[in-house]
């Protein structure tokens, strides 16, 4: 499934940045659990939220950096097949 599909890598990158920025409410450069929960309208149960964080948070600091976010989004979007 291509959520942010675009043949233009620059356009796809811009979409990733816009989505990350929308979730990073405090503009810290990281998405924490509270910001992610609010971004998902507080409807995702805590256990599932923890699982989502684990998928994105590769360095284990409990926050999602833009690079971590972009790597997972590319896989979801089909843009990271050879990356």
TABEL-V97930 format. One record per residue. OMEGA is omega in degrees with one decimal (none if undefined). Layout:
omega=OMEGA
omega=OMEGA
This chain:
omega=-177.9
omega=-175.8
omega=-176.7
omega=-171.4
omega=174.4
omega=177.5
omega=-179.1
omega=-179.0
omega=179.1
omega=178.2
omega=178.8
omega=178.1
omega=178.9
omega=178.3
omega=177.1
omega=-179.8
omega=-179.9
omega=179.5
omega=178.3
omega=-179.2
omega=178.6
omega=179.5
omega=-178.4
omega=-172.9
omega=-177.8
omega=177.4
omega=-179.6
omega=-174.9
omega=177.9
omega=172.9
omega=177.1
omega=-176.1
omega=-179.3
omega=179.6
omega=178.8
omega=178.6
omega=178.5
omega=178.4
omega=177.4
omega=175.1
omega=177.6
omega=-178.7
omega=-178.8
omega=179.0
omega=-176.6
omega=-178.2
omega=179.2
omega=176.8
omega=176.6
omega=178.7
omega=178.2
omega=178.9
omega=-178.9
omega=179.0
omega=-176.6
omega=-170.9
omega=-175.3
omega=-179.3
omega=173.5
omega=-178.8
omega=178.3
omega=178.9
omega=178.8
omega=175.9
omega=178.0
omega=-179.9
omega=177.3
omega=180.0
omega=-176.8
omega=-179.3
omega=-179.9
omega=179.7
omega=177.4
omega=178.4
omega=179.6
omega=-174.1
omega=-179.3
omega=-177.9
omega=-176.6
omega=-175.2
omega=-177.1
omega=-176.1
omega=none
